[in-house]
């Protein structure tokens, strides 16, 4: 037990010691009551040592085996975590791309709705406005919802004479 010998060697050593004592006791004529008393002690101690050695070896081997199982499971968990992390990264990238695509679609639809509302409002202004100058101002105001109209003009093309006429313009640089 103290030397942590393997069970078989510890048992053999213990029984050899008992056997040597028996030989010495017979050779030196040890009285029977002392021999019986000492045999009881030696054999009991030997059996206790055998049980202790067996238990230590059993639990040492068990701990070794369980430690190897634990290391194998840790490796499996680490591998599974790496695979899962890789899948999470890929899926996150896919979802981010989908989210960007959906955001673009939503922005395009919102812009399309703004354009349609503006065109509808311009068509409505065409039907409701009797003064052409007021119509130009309304068109200018309505288009401001969808485009930058800081510098804005309305041009009328005369294809016959190949000329442009600007009945309405707003220019932040030039008043003409």
Buried (B, 14 or more C-beta within 10 A) or exposed (E): BEEEBEBEEBBEBBBEBBEEBBEEBEEEEBEEEEBEEBBEEBEEEBEEBBEBBBEBBEEEEEEEEEEEEEEEEEEEEEEEEEEEEEEEEEEEEEEEEEEEEEEEEEEEEEEEEEBEEBEEBBEEBEEEBEEEEEBBBBBBEBBEEBEEBEEBBBEEEEEEEEEEEEEBBBEEEEEE
